[in-house]
Amino acid sequence: IEGGFEISAVHLTLKAKVPGATQEKFDELTKQAKEGCPVSKVLNAKITLDATLLS
């Protein structure tokens, strides 16, 4: 965008307690959420995600 503003990247930090979730399932679901993020698709922005499963 010449002379204007743009959002070129989004960084998300997620810390979640998910009863009964394994680390593997949590990782799978956060990967799916990141890859299917409609906001990053609309903005055509790079998205990064730090996801932590809390016990």
PEQUIGI-V369798 format. One record per run of one state. SS is the DSSP state (h for helix, s for strand, l for the rest). FROM is the first residue (numbers start at 1). TO is the last residue. Records with the same first field share a line. If there is no record, write none. Layout:
# PEQUIGI-V369798
SS = FROM-TO ; FROM-TO
This chain:
# PEQUIGI-V369798
l = 1-8 ; 18-22 ; 36-37 ; 44-45 ; 55-55
s = 9-17 ; 46-54
h = 23-35 ; 38-43
